């Protein structure tokens, strides 16, 4: 899933790592070799 805006939150379904976007530059976030999933 492509990063679209500041403030979005993403989680790794494998290890549970969570990320909050502070600067949107496009692309996707990857952790443990798979794309991270956006959550609310």
Rosetta blueprint (number, residue, H / E / L):
1 X L
2 X E
3 X L
4 X L
5 X L
6 X L
7 X L
8 X L
9 X E
10 X E
11 X E
12 X L
13 X L
14 X L
15 X L
16 X L
17 X L
18 X E
19 X E
20 X E
21 X L
22 X L
23 X L
24 X L
25 X L
26 X L
27 X L
28 X E
29 X L
30 X E
31 X E
32 X L
33 X L
34 X E
35 X E
36 X L
37 X E
38 X E
39 X E
40 X L
